């Protein structure tokens, strides 16, 4: 495994009487695409700003390549930041925008021109050097901002929700391009987003944040398939949480567990079931949502609680929702797909709360 490039040790940040980040410890390895994922107010942007040097931690340390940089200003750290609003100079050409940081560092002209050309080529804008930012689309302006950061050849590139202002289709396209650029450049990316799809699509690893704390760190598949808390289960994708009597009727234990909707098979009563030892539950369909690629069913369970089930629309679907509501069904799934959930202190929850969907 690569060496730790960025390390946060017990970092805490207080604004007035409000604690925005609480005792965050984190390792980011050289060359990885690492995301900080969480809702507004979770502390992810504050963590990024402390790594960049725009904010100083109230306590704890931030290390870059093993050196404590907690008290250093941004210009003395080998990092660059890309913001959501691009922050381009409107009166300068694209090439001049990209070149600006190199001129400040007094890099010789010939070297500047070569590095600017290389940076623009890396973001597929080599033919746009003479244009002004106002002549470009949102996606093109975002690439200029990225090229301006890459041209400085930083050890770490920090990205604060850079795709947030783009429409859905362009955002999805830029996700693929950003990951490709990161892999080609070999630079460590630390990416802040509230969009779970972005984090799952691009990240080598991610940290899910909530209330100023890290709830879970892992690869996209680990965080999605094995959420450690009910918050992670609900925030990353759509999940079902069952607890109390509803959980006991299925597993024999009232401890909370989560099961993803796509893991559940919905069948007619009396239909052949799965393997021995599978979890089963009976209920009635209470709601149906057609979502294009798949249909989502909400099933009220006979023993309390509810489960959401998704079915892929592999054939042409019709709107038969009125006839489906109220129909009795049997739900089955492999027991190994159940994931226990824990409190913040790491203990298994036993709050007796009825089953619910989180999203």
KEVEX-30994 format. One record per atom (N, C-alpha, C): x, y, z; residue in three letters. Coordinates in steps of 0.2 Angstrom, whole numbers, padded with zeros to 4 digits, always signed. Layout:
<pts>
XYZALA
...
</pts>
This chain:
<pts>
+0004-0006+0000UNK
+0000+0000+0000UNK
+0004+0006+0000UNK
+0002+0012-0003UNK
+0006+0018-0004UNK
+0006+0021+0003UNK
+0011+0026+0004UNK
+0012+0029+0010UNK
+0006+0034+0012UNK
+0005+0035+0018UNK
+0000+0040+0020UNK
+0003+0047+0018UNK
-0001+0051+0014UNK
+0001+0057+0011UNK
-0002+0063+0016UNK
-0009+0062+0017UNK
-0012+0067+0022UNK
-0015+0063+0028UNK
-0013+0066+0034UNK
-0015+0063+0040UNK
-0019+0068+0044UNK
-0025+0067+0047UNK
-0028+0071+0052UNK
-0028+0067+0058UNK
-0025+0070+0064UNK
-0025+0067+0070UNK
-0029+0071+0075UNK
-0035+0068+0077UNK
-0039+0071+0082UNK
-0041+0078+0081UNK
-0043+0080+0074UNK
-0044+0087+0072UNK
-0051+0089+0075UNK
-0051+0095+0078UNK
-0057+0098+0080UNK
-0057+0105+0078UNK
-0063+0107+0076UNK
-0064+0114+0074UNK
-0070+0117+0077UNK
-0070+0123+0080UNK
-0075+0126+0084UNK
-0076+0133+0081UNK
-0082+0135+0079UNK
-0083+0142+0077UNK
-0088+0145+0082UNK
-0085+0150+0086UNK
-0089+0152+0091UNK
-0091+0147+0096UNK
-0097+0146+0097UNK
-0099+0140+0102UNK
-0101+0134+0098UNK
-0100+0134+0092UNK
-0102+0128+0088UNK
-0096+0124+0086UNK
-0097+0117+0087UNK
-0091+0113+0085UNK
-0093+0110+0078UNK
-0089+0112+0073UNK
-0091+0109+0066UNK
-0087+0103+0065UNK
-0082+0101+0068UNK
-0078+0095+0067UNK
-0076+0093+0074UNK
-0077+0086+0075UNK
-0076+0083+0081UNK
-0071+0077+0081UNK
-0065+0078+0083UNK
-0060+0073+0084UNK
-0060+0068+0078UNK
-0059+0071+0072UNK
-0058+0067+0066UNK
-0051+0065+0065UNK
-0050+0059+0064UNK
-0043+0056+0063UNK
-0044+0052+0056UNK
-0039+0053+0052UNK
-0040+0050+0045UNK
-0034+0050+0041UNK
-0033+0044+0037UNK
-0027+0044+0033UNK
-0029+0043+0026UNK
-0025+0047+0022UNK
-0027+0047+0015UNK
-0020+0045+0011UNK
-0020+0040+0007UNK
-0014+0037+0004UNK
-0012+0041-0002UNK
-0006+0041-0004UNK
-0003+0044-0010UNK
-0006+0041-0016UNK
-0009+0045-0021UNK
-0011+0042-0027UNK
-0019+0040-0027UNK
-0022+0041-0021UNK
-0029+0038-0021UNK
-0034+0044-0022UNK
-0040+0042-0025UNK
-0046+0047-0025UNK
-0050+0045-0019UNK
-0050+0050-0014UNK
-0053+0050-0008UNK
-0058+0055-0007UNK
-0064+0053-0005UNK
-0070+0057-0005UNK
-0072+0058+0002UNK
-0074+0064+0004UNK
-0078+0066+0010UNK
-0085+0066+0009UNK
-0089+0062+0011UNK
-0096+0062+0009UNK
-0101+0063+0015UNK
-0106+0068+0014UNK
-0110+0069+0020UNK
-0115+0074+0018UNK
-0120+0075+0022UNK
-0125+0080+0021UNK
-0122+0087+0023UNK
-0126+0093+0021UNK
-0124+0099+0023UNK
-0123+0100+0031UNK
-0118+0103+0033UNK
-0117+0104+0040UNK
-0113+0098+0043UNK
-0111+0093+0039UNK
-0108+0087+0042UNK
-0101+0088+0044UNK
-0098+0094+0041UNK
-0091+0095+0043UNK
-0086+0093+0037UNK
-0088+0091+0032UNK
-0084+0089+0026UNK
-0080+0094+0023UNK
-0083+0100+0022UNK
-0080+0106+0019UNK
-0075+0109+0024UNK
-0077+0109+0030UNK
-0072+0112+0035UNK
-0066+0108+0035UNK
-0067+0101+0035UNK
-0061+0097+0035UNK
-0056+0099+0029UNK
-0059+0100+0023UNK
-0056+0101+0017UNK
-0052+0108+0018UNK
-0056+0113+0021UNK
-0053+0119+0021UNK
-0047+0119+0026UNK
-0047+0115+0031UNK
-0041+0114+0036UNK
-0036+0111+0033UNK
-0037+0106+0028UNK
-0031+0103+0025UNK
-0028+0108+0020UNK
-0032+0113+0017UNK
-0030+0118+0012UNK
-0026+0123+0016UNK
-0028+0124+0022UNK
-0025+0130+0026UNK
-0029+0136+0026UNK
-0035+0136+0024UNK
-0040+0141+0024UNK
-0043+0142+0031UNK
-0043+0137+0035UNK
-0045+0137+0042UNK
-0040+0133+0046UNK
-0039+0135+0052UNK
-0034+0132+0057UNK
-0038+0128+0062UNK
-0036+0122+0063UNK
-0039+0117+0068UNK
-0039+0120+0075UNK
-0044+0120+0079UNK
-0045+0122+0086UNK
-0040+0117+0090UNK
-0040+0111+0088UNK
-0035+0106+0091UNK
-0034+0101+0087UNK
-0029+0097+0088UNK
-0027+0091+0083UNK
-0022+0094+0078UNK
-0019+0089+0074UNK
-0014+0090+0069UNK
-0016+0088+0062UNK
-0013+0092+0057UNK
-0014+0090+0050UNK
-0007+0089+0048UNK
-0006+0083+0045UNK
+0001+0082+0042UNK
+0001+0080+0035UNK
+0005+0083+0031UNK
+0006+0082+0024UNK
+0013+0079+0023UNK
+0013+0073+0020UNK
+0020+0069+0019UNK
+0024+0069+0026UNK
+0020+0068+0031UNK
+0023+0067+0038UNK
+0025+0074+0042UNK
+0024+0079+0038UNK
+0026+0086+0041UNK
+0020+0089+0044UNK
+0020+0092+0050UNK
+0014+0095+0053UNK
+0013+0102+0050UNK
+0008+0103+0046UNK
+0007+0109+0043UNK
+0001+0113+0046UNK
-0001+0111+0052UNK
-0007+0114+0055UNK
-0007+0122+0055UNK
-0001+0125+0056UNK
-0001+0132+0057UNK
+0002+0135+0050UNK
+0003+0132+0045UNK
+0006+0135+0039UNK
+0000+0138+0035UNK
+0002+0144+0031UNK
-0003+0147+0027UNK
-0004+0142+0021UNK
-0009+0143+0017UNK
-0011+0139+0011UNK
-0005+0139+0006UNK
-0002+0145+0005UNK
+0004+0145+0000UNK
+0010+0141+0001UNK
+0010+0139+0008UNK
+0016+0135+0010UNK
+0015+0128+0010UNK
+0009+0126+0008UNK
+0007+0119+0007UNK
+0007+0117+0000UNK
+0009+0110-0001UNK
+0009+0108-0008UNK
+0002+0105-0010UNK
-0003+0109-0010UNK
-0010+0107-0011UNK
-0013+0113-0016UNK
-0018+0111-0020UNK
-0022+0116-0023UNK
-0029+0114-0023UNK
-0033+0119-0023UNK
-0040+0118-0022UNK
-0044+0120-0028UNK
-0049+0116-0030UNK
-0054+0118-0035UNK
-0061+0119-0032UNK
-0064+0125-0033UNK
-0070+0126-0030UNK
-0076+0125-0035UNK
-0082+0125-0032UNK
-0088+0124-0036UNK
-0089+0130-0041UNK
-0088+0136-0038UNK
-0089+0142-0043UNK
-0083+0144-0047UNK
-0079+0139-0048UNK
-0073+0140-0053UNK
-0068+0145-0051UNK
-0070+0151-0049UNK
-0066+0157-0047UNK
-0061+0158-0053UNK
-0063+0159-0059UNK
-0059+0161-0065UNK
-0059+0168-0066UNK
-0054+0171-0068UNK
-0053+0178-0070UNK
-0057+0179-0077UNK
-0062+0183-0077UNK
-0066+0184-0083UNK
-0063+0188-0088UNK
-0058+0192-0086UNK
-0054+0196-0091UNK
-0048+0193-0095UNK
-0047+0187-0092UNK
-0041+0183-0094UNK
-0043+0178-0099UNK
-0039+0176-0104UNK
-0040+0170-0108UNK
-0040+0164-0104UNK
-0042+0158-0107UNK
-0041+0152-0104UNK
-0034+0150-0102UNK
-0030+0151-0107UNK
-0022+0150-0106UNK
-0020+0154-0100UNK
-0022+0161-0100UNK
-0019+0165-0095UNK
-0022+0163-0088UNK
-0028+0161-0088UNK
-0030+0158-0081UNK
-0026+0153-0079UNK
-0025+0148-0083UNK
-0021+0142-0081UNK
-0014+0144-0079UNK
-0011+0149-0083UNK
-0004+0151-0082UNK
-0003+0155-0076UNK
-0008+0158-0073UNK
-0008+0163-0068UNK
-0004+0161-0062UNK
-0005+0155-0059UNK
-0001+0153-0053UNK
+0006+0152-0055UNK
+0008+0150-0061UNK
+0015+0149-0063UNK
+0018+0156-0063UNK
+0015+0161-0065UNK
+0018+0167-0066UNK
+0019+0170-0059UNK
+0015+0169-0054UNK
+0016+0171-0047UNK
+0022+0168-0044UNK
+0023+0161-0046UNK
+0029+0158-0044UNK
+0035+0159-0047UNK
+0035+0164-0052UNK
+0040+0166-0056UNK
+0043+0160-0060UNK
+0039+0156-0063UNK
+0042+0150-0067UNK
+0044+0153-0074UNK
+0049+0152-0077UNK
+0051+0154-0083UNK
+0046+0154-0089UNK
+0046+0158-0093UNK
+0041+0159-0098UNK
+0040+0152-0102UNK
+0046+0150-0105UNK
+0045+0144-0109UNK
+0043+0138-0106UNK
+0045+0137-0099UNK
+0042+0132-0095UNK
+0035+0133-0094UNK
+0033+0139-0093UNK
+0026+0140-0092UNK
+0021+0138-0098UNK
+0024+0140-0104UNK
+0020+0138-0110UNK
+0019+0131-0111UNK
+0024+0127-0109UNK
+0024+0120-0110UNK
+0020+0117-0105UNK
+0020+0119-0099UNK
+0016+0116-0094UNK
+0008+0118-0095UNK
+0007+0124-0097UNK
+0000+0126-0098UNK
-0003+0122-0104UNK
+0001+0121-0109UNK
-0001+0117-0115UNK
-0003+0110-0113UNK
+0002+0107-0108UNK
+0001+0100-0106UNK
-0006+0100-0101UNK
-0007+0105-0097UNK
-0013+0105-0093UNK
-0019+0105-0097UNK
-0019+0110-0102UNK
-0025+0110-0106UNK
-0026+0104-0110UNK
-0021+0101-0112UNK
-0022+0094-0116UNK
-0025+0089-0111UNK
-0023+0089-0105UNK
-0025+0084-0100UNK
-0033+0084-0099UNK
-0035+0090-0100UNK
-0043+0091-0099UNK
-0046+0092-0105UNK
-0043+0091-0111UNK
-0046+0091-0118UNK
-0048+0098-0120UNK
-0044+0103-0118UNK
-0046+0110-0120UNK
-0040+0113-0123UNK
-0036+0109-0127UNK
-0030+0112-0130UNK
-0032+0117-0135UNK
-0038+0117-0138UNK
-0040+0121-0144UNK
-0044+0128-0141UNK
-0044+0128-0134UNK
-0048+0134-0131UNK
-0044+0139-0128UNK
-0037+0139-0128UNK
-0033+0143-0125UNK
-0034+0150-0125UNK
-0036+0152-0131UNK
-0037+0160-0132UNK
-0044+0162-0131UNK
-0049+0158-0129UNK
-0056+0160-0127UNK
-0056+0163-0120UNK
-0061+0167-0119UNK
-0062+0169-0112UNK
-0067+0164-0108UNK
-0067+0164-0102UNK
-0071+0160-0098UNK
-0079+0161-0100UNK
-0081+0167-0101UNK
-0088+0168-0103UNK
-0090+0165-0109UNK
-0085+0163-0113UNK
-0087+0160-0120UNK
-0088+0152-0119UNK
-0087+0149-0113UNK
-0087+0142-0112UNK
-0093+0140-0108UNK
-0094+0133-0109UNK
-0100+0130-0105UNK
-0098+0129-0098UNK
-0103+0127-0094UNK
-0101+0126-0087UNK
-0096+0120-0086UNK
-0097+0115-0090UNK
-0092+0110-0090UNK
-0085+0111-0092UNK
-0085+0116-0097UNK
-0078+0118-0100UNK
-0075+0123-0095UNK
-0079+0127-0091UNK
-0076+0131-0086UNK
-0073+0127-0080UNK
-0077+0122-0079UNK
-0074+0117-0073UNK
-0068+0114-0075UNK
-0067+0112-0082UNK
-0061+0109-0084UNK
-0055+0114-0084UNK
-0056+0121-0085UNK
-0051+0126-0085UNK
-0049+0126-0077UNK
-0054+0127-0073UNK
-0052+0127-0066UNK
-0048+0121-0064UNK
-0049+0115-0066UNK
-0045+0109-0065UNK
-0038+0110-0068UNK
-0038+0112-0074UNK
-0031+0113-0077UNK
-0027+0118-0073UNK
-0030+0123-0071UNK
-0026+0128-0067UNK
-0023+0125-0061UNK
-0027+0121-0058UNK
-0024+0117-0052UNK
-0019+0112-0054UNK
-0020+0108-0059UNK
-0015+0103-0061UNK
-0009+0106-0063UNK
-0009+0112-0066UNK
-0003+0114-0069UNK
+0003+0116-0064UNK
+0000+0117-0058UNK
+0005+0118-0052UNK
+0008+0111-0050UNK
+0006+0106-0052UNK
+0009+0099-0050UNK
+0009+0098-0043UNK
+0003+0099-0039UNK
+0003+0098-0032UNK
+0003+0091-0030UNK
+0005+0090-0024UNK
+0005+0083-0021UNK
-0002+0081-0020UNK
-0007+0086-0018UNK
-0014+0084-0016UNK
-0018+0090-0020UNK
-0023+0087-0023UNK
-0028+0092-0026UNK
-0035+0091-0022UNK
-0037+0097-0019UNK
-0043+0097-0015UNK
-0049+0099-0020UNK
-0055+0096-0020UNK
-0060+0098-0024UNK
-0066+0098-0020UNK
-0069+0105-0019UNK
-0075+0106-0015UNK
-0081+0106-0019UNK
-0085+0101-0020UNK
-0091+0100-0024UNK
-0090+0103-0030UNK
-0085+0102-0034UNK
-0084+0105-0041UNK
-0089+0104-0046UNK
-0093+0099-0045UNK
-0098+0097-0051UNK
-0105+0099-0049UNK
-0106+0103-0043UNK
-0113+0104-0040UNK
-0117+0109-0045UNK
-0114+0113-0049UNK
-0117+0118-0053UNK
-0119+0115-0060UNK
-0117+0109-0061UNK
-0118+0106-0068UNK
-0125+0102-0068UNK
-0128+0102-0074UNK
-0134+0097-0074UNK
-0132+0090-0074UNK
-0137+0086-0073UNK
-0136+0079-0071UNK
-0132+0075-0077UNK
-0133+0076-0083UNK
-0130+0072-0088UNK
-0123+0074-0088UNK
-0121+0081-0088UNK
-0114+0083-0088UNK
-0111+0081-0082UNK
-0114+0081-0076UNK
-0111+0079-0070UNK
-0109+0072-0071UNK
-0113+0068-0073UNK
-0111+0061-0074UNK
-0105+0060-0079UNK
-0105+0064-0084UNK
-0099+0063-0089UNK
-0093+0066-0086UNK
-0093+0071-0082UNK
-0087+0074-0078UNK
-0085+0069-0073UNK
-0089+0065-0070UNK
-0087+0060-0065UNK
-0082+0056-0068UNK
-0084+0053-0074UNK
-0079+0048-0077UNK
-0073+0052-0079UNK
-0073+0058-0082UNK
-0067+0062-0084UNK
-0063+0063-0078UNK
-0066+0065-0073UNK
-0062+0067-0067UNK
-0058+0061-0064UNK
-0061+0055-0064UNK
-0057+0049-0062UNK
-0052+0048-0067UNK
-0053+0048-0073UNK
-0048+0047-0078UNK
-0042+0052-0078UNK
-0043+0058-0077UNK
-0038+0063-0076UNK
-0034+0062-0070UNK
-0037+0060-0064UNK
-0034+0058-0058UNK
-0029+0052-0059UNK
-0031+0047-0062UNK
-0027+0041-0063UNK
-0021+0043-0068UNK
-0023+0047-0073UNK
-0017+0049-0078UNK
-0012+0053-0074UNK
-0014+0058-0070UNK
-0010+0063-0067UNK
-0006+0059-0061UNK
-0009+0054-0058UNK
-0006+0051-0052UNK
-0006+0055-0046UNK
-0010+0060-0046UNK
-0011+0065-0040UNK
-0016+0063-0035UNK
-0015+0064-0029UNK
-0020+0062-0024UNK
-0026+0067-0024UNK
-0032+0065-0025UNK
-0038+0069-0025UNK
-0041+0068-0018UNK
-0043+0074-0015UNK
-0048+0073-0009UNK
-0054+0077-0011UNK
-0060+0074-0012UNK
-0065+0076-0015UNK
-0071+0077-0010UNK
-0074+0083-0010UNK
-0080+0084-0005UNK
-0086+0084-0009UNK
-0091+0080-0007UNK
-0098+0080-0010UNK
-0103+0077-0005UNK
-0109+0079-0007UNK
-0115+0077-0004UNK
-0119+0072-0008UNK
-0116+0071-0014UNK
-0119+0066-0019UNK
-0116+0059-0018UNK
-0120+0055-0016UNK
-0118+0048-0015UNK
-0116+0044-0021UNK
-0119+0046-0027UNK
-0117+0043-0033UNK
-0110+0045-0035UNK
-0109+0052-0035UNK
-0102+0054-0036UNK
-0097+0050-0032UNK
-0098+0050-0025UNK
-0093+0046-0021UNK
-0092+0039-0023UNK
-0098+0036-0024UNK
-0097+0029-0026UNK
-0094+0027-0033UNK
-0095+0032-0037UNK
-0093+0031-0044UNK
-0085+0032-0045UNK
-0083+0037-0041UNK
-0076+0040-0042UNK
-0071+0037-0037UNK
-0073+0036-0031UNK
-0068+0035-0025UNK
-0065+0028-0025UNK
-0058+0029-0023UNK
-0055+0022-0021UNK
-0057+0021-0014UNK
-0058+0026-0010UNK
-0061+0025-0003UNK
-0064+0032-0001UNK
-0069+0031+0003UNK
-0073+0037+0006UNK
-0074+0037+0013UNK
-0075+0043+0016UNK
-0077+0044+0023UNK
-0084+0047+0023UNK
-0088+0043+0026UNK
-0095+0046+0027UNK
-0095+0050+0034UNK
-0097+0056+0033UNK
-0097+0061+0039UNK
-0104+0063+0041UNK
-0105+0064+0047UNK
-0112+0066+0050UNK
-0111+0069+0057UNK
-0113+0075+0057UNK
-0113+0079+0064UNK
-0105+0081+0066UNK
-0101+0082+0061UNK
-0094+0083+0062UNK
-0090+0077+0064UNK
-0092+0071+0063UNK
-0089+0065+0065UNK
-0089+0061+0059UNK
-0084+0056+0058UNK
-0083+0051+0053UNK
-0087+0045+0056UNK
-0092+0043+0052UNK
-0096+0037+0054UNK
-0093+0031+0051UNK
-0090+0031+0045UNK
-0087+0025+0042UNK
-0082+0027+0037UNK
-0077+0023+0036UNK
-0072+0024+0031UNK
-0071+0017+0027UNK
-0071+0017+0021UNK
-0070+0011+0017UNK
-0070+0012+0010UNK
-0070+0007+0006UNK
-0071+0007-0001UNK
-0078+0008-0003UNK
-0080+0010-0009UNK
-0087+0011-0010UNK
-0091+0004-0009UNK
-0088-0001-0011UNK
-0092-0008-0010UNK
-0093-0009-0002UNK
-0088-0008+0002UNK
-0088-0009+0009UNK
-0093-0005+0012UNK
-0093+0002+0010UNK
-0098+0006+0013UNK
-0105+0005+0011UNK
-0106+0003+0005UNK
-0113+0002+0003UNK
-0115-0005+0005UNK
-0111-0010+0005UNK
-0113-0017+0006UNK
-0113-0019+0014UNK
-0109-0015+0017UNK
-0108-0016+0024UNK
-0108-0010+0029UNK
-0114-0006+0028UNK
-0114+0000+0032UNK
-0114-0002+0040UNK
-0110+0002+0043UNK
-0109+0001+0050UNK
-0114+0004+0055UNK
-0117+0009+0052UNK
-0122+0013+0057UNK
-0129+0014+0052UNK
-0134+0015+0056UNK
-0140+0017+0052UNK
-0140+0023+0048UNK
-0136+0028+0050UNK
-0135+0034+0046UNK
-0132+0032+0039UNK
-0126+0028+0040UNK
-0123+0026+0033UNK
-0128+0022+0029UNK
-0131+0017+0032UNK
-0136+0013+0028UNK
-0141+0017+0024UNK
-0143+0023+0028UNK
-0148+0027+0025UNK
-0146+0032+0020UNK
-0140+0035+0021UNK
-0137+0040+0017UNK
-0134+0038+0011UNK
-0131+0032+0011UNK
-0128+0029+0005UNK
-0132+0024+0002UNK
-0136+0027-0003UNK
-0141+0022-0006UNK
-0147+0022-0002UNK
-0152+0018-0004UNK
-0158+0017-0001UNK
-0158+0010+0003UNK
-0160+0010+0009UNK
-0159+0004+0014UNK
-0165+0003+0018UNK
-0167-0003+0020UNK
-0172-0004+0025UNK
-0169-0006+0031UNK
-0171-0003+0037UNK
-0169-0005+0043UNK
-0175-0008+0047UNK
-0174-0014+0050UNK
-0179-0017+0054UNK
-0176-0018+0061UNK
-0180-0017+0066UNK
-0178-0018+0073UNK
-0184-0020+0077UNK
-0183-0021+0084UNK
-0188-0023+0089UNK
-0192-0029+0086UNK
-0198-0029+0088UNK
-0202-0035+0086UNK
-0202-0037+0079UNK
-0202-0032+0074UNK
-0201-0034+0067UNK
-0195-0037+0065UNK
-0189-0035+0068UNK
-0183-0039+0067UNK
-0183-0046+0070UNK
-0186-0047+0076UNK
-0187-0053+0080UNK
-0191-0058+0076UNK
-0196-0056+0072UNK
-0200-0060+0069UNK
-0197-0063+0063UNK
-0191-0060+0061UNK
-0187-0063+0055UNK
-0181-0066+0057UNK
-0177-0063+0062UNK
-0171-0066+0064UNK
-0171-0069+0070UNK
-0176-0068+0074UNK
-0176-0071+0081UNK
-0172-0066+0086UNK
-0170-0060+0084UNK
-0167-0056+0088UNK
-0169-0049+0087UNK
-0170-0045+0092UNK
-0173-0038+0091UNK
-0167-0033+0089UNK
-0161-0035+0088UNK
-0156-0030+0086UNK
-0157-0028+0079UNK
-0155-0021+0078UNK
-0156-0018+0072UNK
-0152-0021+0066UNK
-0155-0022+0061UNK
-0151-0024+0055UNK
-0154-0020+0049UNK
-0150-0020+0043UNK
-0152-0017+0037UNK
-0151-0022+0032UNK
-0156-0021+0027UNK
-0156-0025+0021UNK
-0157-0021+0015UNK
-0153-0021+0010UNK
-0154-0017+0004UNK
-0160-0019+0000UNK
-0164-0015-0003UNK
-0170-0017-0007UNK
-0168-0022-0013UNK
-0163-0021-0016UNK
-0161-0025-0022UNK
-0159-0032-0020UNK
-0158-0033-0014UNK
-0157-0040-0012UNK
-0163-0044-0010UNK
-0169-0041-0010UNK
-0175-0045-0008UNK
-0178-0047-0015UNK
-0181-0053-0014UNK
-0185-0056-0020UNK
-0192-0056-0017UNK
-0197-0054-0022UNK
-0204-0053-0020UNK
-0207-0059-0024UNK
-0211-0063-0021UNK
-0215-0068-0024UNK
-0222-0069-0022UNK
-0226-0072-0026UNK
-0233-0074-0024UNK
-0233-0079-0019UNK
-0238-0078-0014UNK
-0239-0083-0009UNK
-0240-0090-0012UNK
-0236-0095-0009UNK
-0236-0102-0012UNK
-0231-0103-0017UNK
-0228-0098-0020UNK
-0223-0099-0025UNK
-0217-0103-0021UNK
-0213-0106-0025UNK
-0207-0110-0022UNK
-0202-0104-0019UNK
-0200-0105-0013UNK
-0195-0101-0010UNK
-0188-0102-0011UNK
-0183-0098-0009UNK
-0176-0099-0010UNK
-0173-0105-0006UNK
-0167-0104-0003UNK
-0164-0109+0000UNK
-0166-0110+0007UNK
-0165-0115+0010UNK
-0166-0116+0018UNK
-0162-0111+0022UNK
-0165-0108+0026UNK
-0161-0103+0031UNK
-0162-0096+0028UNK
-0165-0095+0022UNK
-0166-0088+0020UNK
-0171-0085+0025UNK
-0170-0078+0025UNK
-0175-0074+0029UNK
-0182-0074+0024UNK
-0187-0074+0028UNK
-0194-0073+0024UNK
-0198-0068+0028UNK
-0203-0065+0025UNK
-0208-0060+0028UNK
-0214-0060+0023UNK
-0219-0060+0026UNK
-0226-0059+0022UNK
-0229-0052+0023UNK
-0232-0050+0018UNK
-0235-0043+0019UNK
-0239-0042+0013UNK
-0241-0035+0012UNK
-0245-0033+0007UNK
-0242-0027+0004UNK
-0242-0026-0003UNK
-0240-0020-0006UNK
-0244-0014-0005UNK
-0241-0009-0002UNK
-0244-0003+0000UNK
-0243+0003-0005UNK
-0237+0003-0009UNK
-0236+0008-0013UNK
-0231+0006-0019UNK
-0232+0009-0025UNK
-0228+0007-0030UNK
-0225+0013-0034UNK
-0219+0014-0035UNK
-0216+0019-0039UNK
-0212+0017-0045UNK
-0214+0019-0051UNK
-0211+0017-0057UNK
-0205+0022-0058UNK
-0199+0020-0059UNK
-0193+0024-0059UNK
-0189+0023-0065UNK
-0192+0021-0070UNK
-0188+0020-0077UNK
-0185+0013-0077UNK
-0179+0013-0075UNK
-0175+0007-0075UNK
-0177+0002-0070UNK
-0180+0004-0065UNK
-0183-0001-0060UNK
-0190+0001-0057UNK
-0193-0003-0054UNK
-0199-0001-0050UNK
-0198-0002-0043UNK
-0200+0002-0039UNK
-0199+0002-0031UNK
-0206+0000-0028UNK
-0206-0005-0024UNK
-0212-0007-0021UNK
-0211-0006-0013UNK
-0216-0004-0010UNK
-0216-0003-0002UNK
-0221-0009+0000UNK
-0219-0013+0005UNK
-0223-0019+0007UNK
-0223-0018+0015UNK
-0230-0017+0017UNK
-0231-0017+0024UNK
-0231-0024+0027UNK
-0227-0026+0032UNK
-0226-0033+0034UNK
-0232-0035+0039UNK
-0234-0041+0039UNK
-0239-0043+0043UNK
-0237-0043+0050UNK
-0230-0043+0052UNK
-0228-0043+0059UNK
-0225-0036+0061UNK
-0227-0031+0057UNK
-0225-0025+0059UNK
-0219-0022+0055UNK
-0219-0016+0054UNK
-0214-0013+0050UNK
-0215-0013+0042UNK
-0210-0011+0038UNK
-0211-0011+0031UNK
-0204-0012+0028UNK
-0205-0015+0022UNK
-0198-0016+0018UNK
-0200-0013+0011UNK
-0194-0010+0008UNK
-0194-0007+0001UNK
-0191-0013-0003UNK
-0194-0014-0009UNK
-0191-0019-0013UNK
-0190-0016-0020UNK
-0185-0017-0024UNK
-0184-0015-0031UNK
-0184-0021-0035UNK
-0187-0020-0041UNK
-0187-0024-0047UNK
-0184-0021-0053UNK
-0179-0024-0056UNK
-0177-0021-0063UNK
-0182-0022-0068UNK
-0183-0017-0072UNK
-0188-0017-0077UNK
-0184-0020-0084UNK
-0183-0026-0084UNK
-0179-0029-0089UNK
-0184-0030-0096UNK
-0190-0029-0095UNK
-0195-0029-0100UNK
-0199-0023-0100UNK
-0203-0022-0105UNK
-0207-0016-0106UNK
-0212-0016-0100UNK
-0212-0011-0096UNK
-0216-0011-0090UNK
-0223-0007-0091UNK
-0228-0009-0088UNK
-0234-0005-0089UNK
-0236-0002-0082UNK
-0241+0003-0082UNK
-0243+0006-0076UNK
-0249+0002-0073UNK
-0247-0004-0069UNK
-0252-0007-0066UNK
-0253-0006-0059UNK
-0251-0001-0056UNK
-0250+0001-0049UNK
-0257+0000-0045UNK
-0262+0002-0048UNK
-0269+0002-0045UNK
-0270-0006-0043UNK
-0269-0010-0048UNK
-0271-0017-0047UNK
-0266-0021-0042UNK
-0260-0018-0042UNK
-0255-0021-0038UNK
-0256-0019-0030UNK
-0258-0013-0029UNK
-0258-0011-0022UNK
-0263-0016-0018UNK
-0261-0018-0012UNK
-0265-0022-0008UNK
-0264-0030-0009UNK
-0260-0031-0014UNK
-0259-0038-0016UNK
-0254-0041-0011UNK
-0256-0048-0009UNK
-0251-0051-0004UNK
-0245-0054-0007UNK
-0239-0053-0004UNK
-0233-0056-0007UNK
-0229-0059-0001UNK
-0224-0063-0003UNK
-0219-0066+0001UNK
-0212-0063-0001UNK
-0208-0061+0004UNK
-0202-0058+0003UNK
-0197-0063+0005UNK
-0191-0064+0002UNK
-0186-0068+0004UNK
-0179-0065+0002UNK
-0174-0067+0006UNK
-0168-0065+0005UNK
-0163-0069+0009UNK
-0156-0069+0006UNK
-0151-0073+0009UNK
-0149-0070+0016UNK
-0149-0073+0021UNK
-0148-0071+0028UNK
-0141-0067+0028UNK
-0136-0069+0024UNK
-0130-0066+0025UNK
-0130-0059+0022UNK
-0135-0057+0019UNK
-0136-0050+0016UNK
-0138-0045+0022UNK
-0140-0048+0028UNK
-0142-0044+0033UNK
-0136-0041+0036UNK
-0136-0034+0038UNK
-0130-0031+0041UNK
-0132-0028+0047UNK
-0129-0030+0053UNK
-0131-0027+0059UNK
-0129-0020+0060UNK
-0132-0016+0063UNK
-0131-0008+0064UNK
-0129-0007+0071UNK
-0125-0002+0072UNK
-0122+0000+0078UNK
-0124+0007+0080UNK
-0124+0009+0087UNK
-0124+0016+0089UNK
-0117+0019+0088UNK
-0117+0026+0089UNK
-0111+0029+0089UNK
-0105+0026+0093UNK
-0107+0023+0099UNK
-0102+0020+0103UNK
-0100+0013+0101UNK
-0103+0011+0095UNK
-0101+0004+0093UNK
-0105-0002+0095UNK
-0110+0000+0099UNK
-0114-0006+0102UNK
-0120-0007+0097UNK
-0123-0013+0097UNK
-0128-0014+0093UNK
-0134-0011+0095UNK
-0138-0008+0091UNK
-0144-0004+0093UNK
-0150-0009+0095UNK
-0154-0007+0100UNK
-0159-0011+0102UNK
-0165-0006+0105UNK
-0167-0002+0100UNK
-0171+0003+0102UNK
-0179+0001+0101UNK
-0180-0004+0098UNK
-0187-0007+0097UNK
-0191-0003+0092UNK
-0187+0002+0088UNK
-0191+0006+0083UNK
-0193+0001+0078UNK
-0199+0003+0075UNK
-0202-0002+0070UNK
-0198-0001+0063UNK
-0198-0006+0059UNK
-0195-0006+0053UNK
-0196+0000+0049UNK
-0191+0003+0045UNK
-0192+0009+0041UNK
-0187+0009+0035UNK
-0189+0013+0030UNK
-0184+0014+0025UNK
-0180+0020+0026UNK
-0174+0020+0024UNK
-0170+0026+0025UNK
-0167+0027+0018UNK
-0166+0034+0016UNK
-0163+0036+0010UNK
-0160+0042+0010UNK
</pts>
